[in-house]
Amino acid sequence: MRWPTPSPAACGARAMAVDVAYDGDTGHEKALVTRYDVVVLDRDLPGMSGDGLCAEIVASGATTRVLMLTASGTLADKVDGLSRGADDYLAKPFDFPELVARCRALGRRATPAVPPLLVAGDVALDPARRTVRRADRPVELTRKEFGVLEVLLGAGGAVVSSEELLERVWDENADPFTTTVRVTVMTLRKKLGDPGVIETVVGAGYRVPAAG
């Protein structure tokens, strides 16, 4: 649901997937069923106004970013558009490369760039920085130990089988009868210290209980 000032074919050539709505009501319907990264929104839409649609998108709590288009480029109009919740504002006429650049910049803001911190009790794993801490002390882990802990913490308390750990931390060619997962979990437990963090579920695998 992006206003067709640039054609869908032109955007497609720049690796953008584009939906088009020619009025505010249709745009509203599309926005209800699809999570868009960026909406390029003309303020002068027939049906539901661009201002009204912008307010609906913002009120929905979606991470969608809104780029407002208008024929009026006065400072007062820009301030008014931004005050309604728009993330950026572009006056007509404009150069297509500038529109593309602004859409790409807004798109990067629509999705969090840093993975969330994985936490269970006093254990915290930062996937972006590749660090692990227990309480106030850093825990130095090998790549495989880090991978096992990341999978277990990411499971949110669910049991993860040895086979799944092999597939996700090692690769699909790992020997399913190897003891490498058991040995890695054993050394990981030692490094994390007491009280124990990783539970063994007999016949099923391992889990890190979610904090309750």
trRosetta pair geometry for C-beta under 8 A, 3 or more apart (Angstrom, degrees):
i j d omega theta_ij theta_ji phi_ij phi_ji
1 19 4.9 -15 -43 94 44 112
1 20 7.3 112 -127 -128 36 7
1 21 4.8 8 -142 -8 87 119
1 26 7.8 -177 -126 124 109 78
1 27 4.9 121 -171 -141 123 74
1 30 3.8 151 -66 100 125 138
1 31 5.6 -87 51 -57 161 78
1 34 7.1 151 -8 67 106 123
1 36 6.1 -108 43 -50 90 152
1 39 5.9 -10 96 -124 93 102
2 11 7.6 90 84 -73 145 170
2 18 5.4 -78 44 -149 124 90
2 19 6.5 111 9 65 76 58
2 20 6.6 -51 63 -95 61 56
2 36 7.6 166 -55 -160 91 147
2 38 7.2 37 -98 106 121 83
2 39 6.2 -158 -96 -146 70 47
2 40 4.4 53 -161 33 93 97
3 20 7.5 78 -136 -143 18 75
3 21 7.4 -53 -88 63 57 73
3 40 5.0 -112 33 108 87 90
3 41 6.1 129 -23 -116 120 21
3 42 4.5 132 -129 -19 163 98
3 45 7.7 -120 -101 -85 122 106
3 69 6.3 -121 67 30 148 139
4 7 6.4 32 -168 -109 96 43
4 8 7.0 -43 -121 -35 101 78
4 20 4.7 30 -61 -137 111 124
4 22 7.3 -22 12 -89 121 77
5 40 7.1 -105 25 140 109 135
5 42 7.5 139 -44 -69 109 112
5 69 6.5 -170 -31 -139 147 167
5 92 7.7 -141 -128 -99 141 114
5 99 7.2 -149 91 -120 124 164
6 10 4.8 -114 177 81 100 130
6 11 5.5 111 114 -50 123 94
6 96 5.6 106 -93 -135 117 107
6 99 6.3 179 -29 98 127 148
6 100 7.7 65 -52 -62 169 87
7 10 4.6 98 58 2 82 101
7 11 7.2 -155 93 -1 45 84
8 11 5.8 -58 -148 41 35 107
8 12 6.0 40 153 -26 68 107
8 18 4.4 -164 -127 84 81 126
8 20 6.0 -92 -56 -37 114 120
9 12 5.5 -52 -145 34 30 116
9 13 6.7 37 154 -25 62 100
10 13 5.9 -50 -157 25 32 113
10 14 7.3 13 149 -3 60 105
10 96 7.0 -67 158 -164 141 144
11 14 5.8 -69 -159 45 41 102
11 16 4.1 -70 169 74 97 120
11 18 4.4 83 82 -43 144 140
11 100 7.7 179 -118 -103 75 97
12 15 7.7 51 -173 -74 37 15
12 16 6.5 -104 -82 64 31 66
12 17 7.5 50 -104 -101 77 38
12 18 6.6 -103 -55 14 78 109
14 100 5.7 -69 164 -139 169 134
16 100 7.7 -138 -30 -133 143 90
16 103 7.1 18 -114 127 147 143
19 30 5.9 178 129 -164 142 144
19 34 7.0 88 3 76 160 163
19 36 7.6 -112 36 -93 116 123
21 24 7.7 91 132 -101 125 15
21 26 4.1 -179 -151 104 105 102
21 27 3.7 168 93 -72 155 73
21 29 8.0 158 -117 50 137 88
21 30 5.6 -140 -59 6 130 139
22 26 6.6 30 44 47 61 145
22 46 7.7 3 137 42 75 110
23 26 5.2 87 61 14 80 102
23 27 6.9 -146 97 -6 39 93
23 45 5.8 126 -154 175 44 99
23 46 4.6 -54 -123 77 103 89
23 47 4.1 77 166 12 113 128
23 48 7.5 106 151 35 80 72
24 27 5.3 -58 -145 40 34 115
24 28 6.2 40 156 -26 68 102
24 45 4.0 118 -51 116 93 135
24 46 6.8 -157 5 84 88 39
24 47 4.3 -160 49 92 87 95
24 48 3.0 -138 126 72 124 76
24 49 5.9 -3 -74 0 163 9
24 50 6.6 -130 -94 -65 115 44
24 52 6.6 61 -179 69 146 109
24 53 5.0 -143 -151 -47 99 125
25 28 5.7 -49 -151 30 30 113
25 29 6.8 31 151 -18 62 102
25 47 4.0 -94 -14 173 97 146
25 48 5.2 131 -64 -2 57 102
26 29 5.7 -51 -152 34 36 113
26 30 6.5 34 152 -17 66 105
26 47 7.5 100 1 56 73 164
27 30 5.7 -56 -149 37 33 110
27 31 6.2 31 155 -20 67 108
27 39 7.7 99 -171 -158 115 125
27 41 7.4 112 -179 -120 155 93
27 45 6.9 -60 9 -149 141 159
27 48 7.2 -129 57 70 101 117
27 53 5.5 12 103 -140 124 152
28 31 5.8 -57 -145 37 30 110
28 32 6.6 35 154 -27 63 104
28 48 5.5 48 -33 38 130 161
28 53 5.7 -126 -73 -118 86 97
28 56 6.1 14 -127 89 101 164
29 32 5.8 -55 -155 26 30 114
29 33 7.0 0 160 1 63 109
30 33 6.6 -78 -154 45 31 93
30 34 5.8 -28 173 30 73 116
31 34 6.9 -77 -119 59 23 77
31 36 6.8 -64 -117 8 74 117
31 39 6.9 7 -98 -90 116 145
31 53 7.2 137 1 -170 155 100
31 56 7.1 110 96 109 144 114
31 57 5.8 -82 -173 -92 147 95
31 60 7.6 -174 146 -7 108 162
31 62 7.8 -139 -180 11 96 165
31 64 7.3 -82 -146 5 103 175
35 62 6.1 -168 -133 -149 87 117
35 63 7.4 38 -172 46 114 88
35 64 6.7 -149 -167 -59 65 101
36 39 5.4 92 96 -61 143 84
36 64 5.0 54 74 -121 79 118
37 64 6.8 155 176 -123 8 64
37 65 6.8 -8 155 25 59 95
37 106 7.5 133 143 116 87 86
37 107 4.4 40 146 -130 133 84
37 110 4.2 155 -157 70 75 162
37 111 6.9 -41 -122 -29 106 99
38 64 7.0 158 -95 -165 18 75
38 65 5.0 -25 -108 69 73 95
38 66 7.7 159 -160 -88 60 22
38 67 6.2 21 -176 -6 107 109
38 103 5.0 152 109 -152 165 81
38 106 4.7 98 -106 100 119 121
38 107 5.2 -68 -30 -71 119 80
38 110 6.5 -122 -55 -45 70 143
39 57 6.4 -121 26 -109 153 163
39 64 5.7 38 -12 168 106 122
39 65 7.3 -178 25 88 69 45
39 66 5.2 -18 66 -111 100 69
39 67 7.1 -175 89 29 49 70
40 67 4.9 -22 -110 72 65 110
40 69 6.3 41 174 -26 87 118
40 99 7.2 39 -121 -168 142 111
40 103 6.7 -40 -62 -92 112 113
41 45 7.6 -56 -173 -38 78 129
41 50 5.0 140 155 -153 99 103
41 53 6.2 -162 -148 92 132 121
41 54 5.9 153 111 -71 162 95
41 66 5.6 -16 9 -162 131 98
41 67 6.8 150 20 75 75 51
41 68 5.6 -35 74 -107 94 55
41 69 6.6 179 85 18 38 83
41 86 7.4 -136 57 -110 123 110
42 45 5.4 127 84 -60 95 82
42 50 5.4 -130 100 -79 44 139
42 69 4.8 -38 -98 73 61 109
42 70 7.3 134 -157 -80 59 49
43 49 7.1 7 -179 174 60 91
43 50 3.8 -130 -122 63 32 140
43 51 6.1 40 -146 -42 89 80
43 68 6.1 42 -56 -170 98 102
43 69 6.8 -150 -6 81 77 53
43 70 4.5 10 17 -91 128 100
43 81 6.8 -89 -79 -104 131 113
44 49 7.9 -30 -122 -147 24 82
44 50 6.6 -12 -3 -7 25 124
44 70 7.1 113 -18 -128 95 71
44 71 7.0 5 -12 -2 141 107
45 48 6.7 -5 100 86 125 60
45 49 6.0 147 56 -147 90 32
45 50 4.8 127 -1 -53 106 79
45 53 6.9 16 39 -2 154 136
48 52 4.9 -120 -176 87 89 128
48 53 5.3 105 126 -58 118 93
48 56 7.9 -7 175 -9 144 141
49 52 4.4 97 56 5 82 102
49 53 6.9 -151 93 -4 44 85
50 53 5.7 -55 -144 39 32 109
50 54 6.2 38 155 -23 65 105
50 68 6.9 114 152 -139 128 89
50 69 7.9 -115 -143 55 159 71
50 70 8.0 -165 78 -79 157 90
51 54 5.7 -53 -148 34 29 114
51 55 6.5 31 153 -19 62 105
51 81 7.8 -116 -100 -117 88 66
51 84 5.5 -89 -149 -150 85 163
52 55 5.7 -55 -153 34 32 112
52 56 6.5 33 150 -20 65 104
53 56 5.5 -50 -149 33 36 114
53 57 6.5 37 153 -20 66 102
54 57 5.8 -54 -150 34 32 110
54 58 6.4 27 154 -15 65 108
54 66 5.3 110 -131 -177 94 162
54 68 6.8 2 -88 -87 145 107
54 81 7.9 -134 -121 -162 178 74
54 84 5.3 65 103 129 133 114
54 85 5.5 162 153 70 99 104
54 86 5.7 -37 -151 -66 141 83
55 58 5.8 -57 -146 40 30 109
55 59 6.0 28 157 -19 66 111
55 84 6.1 -74 -67 -176 85 96
55 85 6.3 132 -99 19 47 136
56 59 5.8 -57 -142 39 28 110
56 60 6.4 37 156 -32 62 104
57 60 5.9 -52 -154 22 29 116
57 62 6.1 -69 -172 49 74 121
57 64 5.6 -83 -174 80 118 128
57 66 5.9 129 87 -66 147 125
57 85 7.4 171 78 119 89 134
58 66 7.4 -62 -57 -6 91 140
58 84 7.7 -174 -4 148 150 62
58 85 3.5 -54 -71 -174 154 157
63 110 5.1 116 134 -168 100 70
63 111 7.0 98 131 -78 146 44
64 110 6.4 15 -117 -134 28 120
65 87 4.4 -46 -162 24 91 158
65 88 7.5 36 163 4 110 100
65 106 3.8 -165 111 178 149 109
65 107 7.1 -130 36 -69 131 35
65 109 5.8 81 -70 79 143 107
65 110 5.0 -110 -12 -74 104 99
66 85 6.6 54 40 117 142 84
66 86 4.7 -102 103 -127 109 64
66 87 5.4 131 53 9 61 88
66 88 7.7 -174 99 35 51 67
67 86 7.1 86 -127 -168 15 104
67 87 6.7 -49 -72 66 56 90
67 88 4.7 -15 -117 70 78 104
67 89 7.5 -175 -164 -76 59 22
67 90 6.2 14 173 2 103 113
67 99 7.8 124 143 -151 153 77
67 102 5.9 111 -122 129 141 120
67 103 6.5 -78 -15 -86 155 70
67 106 6.0 -128 -54 -24 106 163
68 81 4.4 -166 94 -175 166 132
68 82 7.8 -131 19 -63 139 53
68 84 8.0 91 -79 65 147 117
68 86 4.1 -27 -26 -132 118 157
68 88 7.0 -173 23 92 73 50
68 89 4.8 -14 64 -112 104 71
68 90 7.1 165 84 26 53 65
69 90 5.6 -24 -103 74 68 92
69 91 7.8 136 -157 -111 56 18
69 92 6.4 57 -179 -45 97 98
69 94 8.0 -114 -130 8 100 134
70 73 7.1 163 87 -69 95 56
70 77 6.1 -142 103 161 154 132
70 81 6.8 -138 -17 -71 138 143
70 89 7.4 -18 17 -165 109 94
70 90 8.0 148 25 82 66 47
70 91 6.1 -39 74 -115 77 63
70 92 6.8 -138 101 5 28 92
71 91 7.3 56 -173 -162 14 78
71 92 5.0 -38 -104 54 55 115
72 77 4.5 161 111 -69 109 168
72 91 6.8 -90 104 -130 24 108
73 77 6.7 -120 -131 66 9 130
73 78 7.1 31 -165 -52 53 104
73 91 2.8 10 -86 -107 110 163
73 92 7.8 -158 -49 40 107 43
74 77 4.7 95 59 6 81 102
74 78 7.1 -146 96 -5 44 86
75 78 5.6 -55 -149 36 34 112
75 79 6.3 33 155 -18 68 105
76 79 5.8 -55 -148 37 30 110
76 80 6.2 31 153 -21 64 108
77 80 5.6 -54 -146 37 32 113
77 81 6.3 31 156 -19 66 105
77 89 7.9 161 120 -175 82 139
77 91 7.9 89 93 -93 131 108
78 81 5.9 -56 -148 36 29 109
78 82 6.3 22 158 -12 65 109
78 89 4.8 149 -137 104 81 158
78 91 7.8 -62 -73 -51 100 106
79 82 6.0 -59 -145 42 29 107
79 83 6.1 31 155 -24 64 110
80 83 5.7 -57 -146 34 27 113
80 84 6.8 27 154 -21 61 105
81 84 5.9 -59 -158 30 32 111
81 86 4.8 -19 154 28 88 144
81 89 4.9 117 88 -105 139 124
82 85 8.0 173 -179 30 34 10
82 86 5.4 -88 -99 66 42 92
82 89 6.0 -78 -54 -34 90 127
86 89 6.0 85 117 -70 138 85
87 106 5.7 119 101 -127 138 115
87 109 7.4 176 -171 86 149 144
88 102 5.6 -176 137 -175 160 120
88 105 7.9 91 -61 85 154 115
88 106 6.1 -109 0 -72 130 124
90 94 5.3 1 169 -68 112 162
90 98 7.3 155 -135 123 130 111
90 99 6.5 110 169 -99 171 80
90 102 6.5 -176 -61 42 132 171
91 94 6.7 137 81 -60 48 105
94 98 5.6 -109 172 72 105 125
94 99 5.9 110 113 -52 127 98
95 98 4.6 87 70 2 89 107
95 99 7.4 -160 95 -7 48 84
96 99 5.5 -52 -151 33 40 114
96 100 6.4 40 153 -19 70 103
97 100 5.6 -52 -147 37 35 113
97 101 6.2 37 154 -21 67 105
98 101 5.6 -53 -146 36 32 112
98 102 6.3 30 156 -17 65 106
99 102 5.9 -58 -149 38 29 108
99 103 6.3 30 154 -20 65 107
100 103 5.7 -56 -148 36 30 111
100 104 6.4 29 155 -18 65 106
101 104 5.8 -54 -149 36 30 110
101 105 6.4 30 153 -19 64 107
102 105 5.6 -53 -147 36 33 112
102 106 6.3 30 155 -15 66 106
103 106 5.9 -57 -147 41 30 107
103 107 6.1 36 153 -26 65 108
104 107 5.5 -52 -145 33 30 116
104 108 6.8 35 155 -23 62 100
105 108 6.0 -52 -157 27 31 111
105 109 7.1 22 148 -12 61 106
106 109 5.6 -62 -157 38 39 110
106 110 6.5 49 147 -37 69 100
107 110 5.5 -44 -150 15 37 118
107 111 7.6 2 166 6 63 98
108 111 7.4 -79 -161 46 29 84
108 113 7.2 16 179 -69 85 117
112 115 7.9 122 119 -89 113 24
112 116 7.8 37 122 -54 155 79
114 128 4.8 -23 -152 -63 88 156
115 127 4.1 -25 79 66 144 128
115 128 5.4 176 36 -46 88 88
116 127 7.9 45 64 20 40 115
117 124 5.7 -6 176 -166 115 102
117 125 7.2 153 -167 74 65 45
117 126 5.6 -29 -114 -96 83 71
118 124 7.2 148 80 -157 52 50
118 125 4.4 -17 65 62 105 99
118 126 7.8 -165 25 -73 76 25
118 127 6.8 73 -9 -35 111 98
118 150 6.6 130 32 -137 162 61
118 153 3.9 94 157 132 127 132
118 154 6.0 -59 -116 -66 140 66
119 123 6.9 158 -152 87 52 57
119 124 4.8 -8 -102 -105 87 78
119 125 7.6 -168 -72 24 43 66
119 153 7.5 98 12 -163 10 123
119 211 7.4 -19 122 -10 90 133
120 123 5.2 -8 64 61 79 105
120 153 5.6 -139 -15 -124 117 90
120 197 6.8 111 100 -163 120 107
120 208 4.8 104 94 147 177 119
120 209 7.0 135 -167 79 123 51
120 210 6.5 -101 -120 -120 100 38
120 211 6.0 -178 -147 -37 54 89
121 197 6.8 -141 43 -120 137 96
121 211 5.8 167 -59 -85 50 104
122 134 5.8 68 116 -169 95 63
122 135 4.6 11 165 -68 133 66
123 132 7.2 -11 -168 -170 87 97
123 133 7.5 168 -149 88 44 50
123 134 5.3 -14 -99 -104 72 79
123 149 7.9 -118 165 -168 133 123
123 153 7.4 -133 113 -95 115 126
123 192 6.6 -6 -103 -147 130 117
123 197 5.6 51 -31 -127 151 149
123 208 7.6 -91 68 -163 144 139
124 132 7.2 163 86 -153 50 51
124 133 5.1 -6 58 57 96 93
124 134 7.9 175 21 -83 67 34
125 131 7.5 177 -150 92 48 47
125 132 5.0 -11 -104 -104 77 83
125 146 7.6 146 -147 -156 122 79
125 149 6.0 168 -82 126 148 112
125 150 5.9 -158 146 -93 152 70
125 153 5.5 164 27 31 133 166
126 129 4.3 7 115 43 128 101
126 130 7.1 -53 91 5 82 15
126 131 4.8 11 46 54 112 87
126 132 7.6 -157 20 -72 71 40
127 130 7.2 18 -169 -75 29 51
127 150 6.3 92 -96 -134 96 125
130 146 6.6 18 -161 -166 84 155
131 138 6.7 -62 -167 -138 104 103
132 138 7.1 104 81 -165 57 63
132 139 4.4 -53 103 63 107 104
132 141 5.7 43 20 -5 140 124
132 146 6.8 -152 -32 -116 125 86
132 149 6.6 26 -105 107 143 157
133 136 7.3 -23 -180 -150 117 13
133 137 6.6 158 -157 82 77 35
133 138 5.5 -50 -100 -101 78 48
133 139 6.5 167 -109 4 21 88
134 137 5.8 -18 65 64 78 88
134 139 5.4 62 -7 -44 101 124
134 192 5.8 137 -72 -155 147 68
134 193 6.5 162 111 40 163 112
139 191 5.6 108 -168 149 106 103
139 192 6.3 18 -133 -96 155 56
140 191 7.3 -115 67 -158 58 130
141 145 3.9 -135 -169 95 104 116
141 146 4.4 140 104 -59 127 79
141 149 6.8 -79 -131 9 169 137
141 188 7.0 33 -129 -118 116 85
141 191 6.3 139 -90 117 80 160
142 145 4.6 92 50 10 78 104
142 146 6.8 -141 91 -6 38 88
143 146 5.7 -56 -148 37 28 113
143 147 6.3 30 153 -21 64 107
144 147 5.5 -52 -146 35 32 113
144 148 6.4 34 156 -20 65 102
144 169 5.9 89 -147 161 71 119
144 170 7.3 23 -124 -74 109 79
144 180 8.0 -74 -178 164 152 108
144 184 5.3 -93 131 -130 116 138
145 148 5.9 -51 -148 34 31 110
145 149 6.4 26 156 -13 64 107
145 184 5.9 -159 -85 -171 68 93
145 187 6.4 -89 -93 97 126 104
145 188 4.6 170 -149 -88 100 97
145 191 7.0 45 179 34 151 149
146 149 6.0 -61 -149 41 29 107
146 150 6.1 32 154 -23 66 109
147 150 5.6 -54 -144 35 30 113
147 151 6.5 28 158 -17 64 104
147 168 7.2 179 169 120 109 84
147 169 3.7 133 126 -132 128 100
148 151 6.0 -57 -152 35 29 108
148 152 6.3 24 154 -15 65 110
148 165 5.8 31 -120 -153 87 121
148 169 5.5 6 -66 -89 65 162
148 181 7.4 147 -110 -146 129 77
148 184 5.6 152 -32 131 154 123
148 185 6.4 -139 166 -81 153 71
148 188 6.0 -110 82 -59 131 160
149 152 5.7 -58 -144 41 32 110
149 153 6.0 28 160 -15 68 109
149 188 6.1 -175 -57 -160 103 135
149 192 7.9 153 -106 -69 132 127
149 208 7.8 59 -150 -47 67 146
150 153 6.1 -57 -142 41 26 106
150 154 6.0 24 158 -18 62 114
151 154 5.8 -61 -144 41 26 111
151 155 6.6 35 154 -34 62 103
151 160 5.9 130 137 -156 107 167
151 164 7.5 171 174 127 140 100
151 165 6.1 163 84 -112 156 76
151 168 5.4 115 -101 104 139 141
151 169 6.3 -94 -19 -55 139 105
152 155 5.8 -49 -154 18 31 116
152 160 5.8 -125 -98 23 66 138
152 198 6.5 -21 -177 -115 165 102
152 206 6.1 -49 -108 115 124 107
152 207 6.6 164 -155 -143 97 31
152 208 4.6 95 146 -8 108 109
153 208 5.6 -18 -83 59 57 149
155 158 4.3 -116 165 57 104 90
155 159 7.6 -132 155 46 149 9
155 160 5.2 -132 -64 -51 158 111
155 207 6.8 -108 94 -130 136 81
155 208 7.5 126 56 38 102 86
156 210 5.4 15 179 -79 59 129
157 207 6.3 44 -173 179 38 119
157 208 7.1 -90 -94 88 44 57
157 209 5.5 33 -127 -152 92 39
157 210 3.3 -61 -52 -16 122 100
158 207 6.4 -142 107 -120 24 118
159 201 5.0 -55 -120 34 128 154
159 204 4.9 -7 166 139 151 121
159 205 4.9 126 170 62 94 105
159 206 7.0 143 -153 69 70 22
159 207 4.7 -69 -96 -56 55 118
160 164 5.3 -115 -172 80 83 128
160 165 5.9 95 138 -55 113 92
160 205 5.2 -133 92 140 39 142
160 206 5.8 -30 62 66 85 75
160 207 6.6 138 10 -85 75 65
161 164 4.7 98 58 5 82 99
161 165 7.1 -143 98 -3 46 85
161 204 6.5 -99 -93 169 82 52
161 205 3.9 -123 -102 -69 36 134
162 165 5.6 -55 -150 38 35 113
162 166 6.3 40 151 -23 67 103
162 181 4.4 151 -149 85 95 160
162 182 7.3 -12 -116 -49 132 77
162 205 5.7 -162 -26 -118 60 87
162 206 7.7 83 -69 -6 68 98
163 166 5.7 -51 -152 32 31 114
163 167 6.5 28 152 -17 64 106
163 176 6.1 11 -111 -136 91 104
164 167 5.6 -55 -148 37 34 111
164 168 6.0 14 160 -6 69 114
164 205 7.3 3 33 -122 108 156
165 168 6.2 -66 -136 47 27 98
165 169 5.4 -9 179 12 69 120
165 170 7.8 56 133 2 65 93
165 181 5.1 107 92 -129 132 126
165 205 7.5 157 -16 -156 113 118
165 206 7.5 30 -49 35 142 117
166 169 6.9 -63 -116 51 14 86
166 170 5.1 -33 -162 39 57 119
166 174 4.4 -147 -173 84 107 140
166 176 6.6 179 67 -106 171 59
166 178 7.7 128 -112 53 129 110
166 180 7.7 99 -105 73 95 111
166 181 6.0 -77 -61 -58 85 123
167 170 7.3 -15 -59 59 9 78
167 171 7.5 12 -147 -175 39 18
167 172 5.9 32 -130 -90 81 65
167 174 7.5 -137 -71 36 40 118
170 174 4.1 60 110 -61 141 143
170 180 7.3 70 -68 104 146 142
171 174 5.9 136 60 -28 57 92
174 178 6.5 -90 170 25 91 137
174 180 7.3 -104 -166 52 121 140
175 178 4.1 101 81 -35 103 104
175 180 8.0 107 59 3 93 118
178 181 7.4 109 96 -2 89 79
179 182 4.9 -54 -170 46 76 115
179 183 5.5 77 130 -25 90 102
180 183 5.7 -56 -142 40 31 109
180 184 6.0 32 158 -21 66 108
181 184 5.8 -56 -145 38 29 110
181 185 6.2 28 156 -18 65 107
182 185 5.9 -55 -147 37 28 110
182 186 6.4 33 152 -24 62 107
183 186 5.5 -53 -150 32 32 116
183 187 6.6 24 156 -12 66 103
184 187 6.1 -56 -148 40 31 103
184 188 6.1 34 152 -22 65 110
185 188 5.4 -55 -144 38 31 116
185 189 6.3 38 155 -25 64 102
185 198 6.1 -145 -164 129 100 156
185 200 7.9 106 143 -82 148 96
185 206 6.0 -151 -124 -84 144 158
186 189 5.9 -51 -153 30 28 112
186 190 6.8 28 151 -18 61 104
187 190 5.6 -51 -152 33 38 114
187 191 6.5 34 153 -17 67 106
188 191 5.9 -58 -149 38 32 108
188 192 6.3 26 155 -16 66 109
188 198 6.7 54 103 -12 114 151
189 192 5.9 -60 -145 39 29 107
189 196 6.3 -4 -152 -134 108 93
189 197 7.3 -168 -122 43 69 83
189 198 5.6 -105 -86 42 95 115
190 193 7.5 30 172 -71 32 45
192 196 7.8 79 95 -142 118 45
192 197 5.0 -75 146 13 151 129
192 198 7.4 117 38 -9 155 98
196 199 7.3 108 128 -75 118 60
197 208 5.7 -1 156 -129 88 102
198 206 5.5 -3 -177 -172 105 118
198 207 7.4 153 -156 78 62 28
198 208 5.8 -46 -100 -81 61 81
199 206 6.7 153 80 -158 50 63
199 207 5.3 -21 61 65 100 79
199 208 7.3 155 13 -94 83 30
199 209 6.5 54 -5 -33 131 93
200 205 8.0 -133 -150 132 57 25
200 206 5.9 -35 -104 -101 52 76
201 204 4.1 -37 111 62 112 115
201 205 5.8 7 55 59 103 51
201 206 6.8 -178 14 -91 84 20
201 207 6.0 40 -24 2 120 108
209 212 7.6 -47 157 -20 108 102
